[in-house]
Amino acid sequence: MFPIQRPRRLRRGEILRRMVRETELSPSDLINPLFICPGKGVRDPIQAMPGCCRFSVDEAVAEAQEVLSLGVPAVILFGIPPSKDAEGGGAWAEDGIVQQAVRALKQRVPGLFVITDVCLCEYTDHGHCGKIEKGEVLNDPTLALLARTAVSHARSGSDMVAPSDMMDGRVAAIRSALDEQGFQQTPILSYAVKYASAFYGPFREAAGSAPQFGDRKAYQMDPANAREALREAALDVEEGADLILVKPAMPCLDIIHRVRESIQVPVAAYQVSGEYTMIQAAAERGWIDANKIILESLLAIRRAGADLILTYFAKQAARLIRAD
Ligand code: PBG
């Protein structure tokens, strides 16, 4: 068709490029993860995630105020409890670390949307996401513990619960427990498509949640599988998930796209700790331009089909978007 067709015509100059741009990235698409630890006045830098800290509840309030002031509407909380046990009792404790943080954030940062990660691996001494018997993670007995955790989050004021354990049937179990306790309006963001990925390495250091034996391959998905992702997503929607999450993000752009096409609920993607750390490490060495790569990576995740992105770059990205 050349020379009649010249795609470059639409690329001449910033004004026209902006006019024909297909994908937008806005601070309101972003969700900022926060690690909550015991203590007061604590901002404990995470070795494997340069630029990220564990925050005590009071410092989390200050951090969340800054997050919100940059136009990022939501945080997702991960707890680092003072002690762990075999069942993960800290996950549903009335005065648990996440429960305290939710109460403080809802009270002191009005307008902030608070999501809570529902899992046991940060609270169990063996580091697995469920109850263990003879070296195996049991599915059905774990469901009650997850449901109890979700209800306890909702009771402390959580705006949305996000189960990340990958047990079968947990969305239905959590939905019915929430409904029974009067939390019919609390949405569930299900980590429906969560791969057994090496990209979670730095997170496990941050949360002290590495499995003490074996790995998570008997519950998280095989990175080789794509059809299975669609099956997981469909099942969770049937069970009552209000939003579906795909994780990790950049290694799974194809999956984000296919999940987006196959279901009707909003899709979120998690740009996980390893993705964050790779960009930070290369930037520290001066090998890449971090600001440009952050925006390009988030835009690519949006273009693939994610409506929302969980990212440790939320504040930095929001600043860049606003400066643009
Ligand atoms: C808990 C959980 C994990 C992440 C989010 N929720 C860790 C894991 O499954 O080991 C990883 C997030 C990240 O790497 O940034 N189950």
Boltz pocket constraint, residues with backbone or C-beta under 6 A from the ligand:
constraints:
  - pocket:
      binder: B
      contacts: [[A, 117], [A, 119], [A, 121], [A, 129], [A, 164], [A, 165], [A, 199], [A, 200], [A, 201], [A, 202], [A, 203], [A, 204], [A, 209], [A, 271], [A, 272], [A, 273], [A, 274]]
      max_distance: 6.0
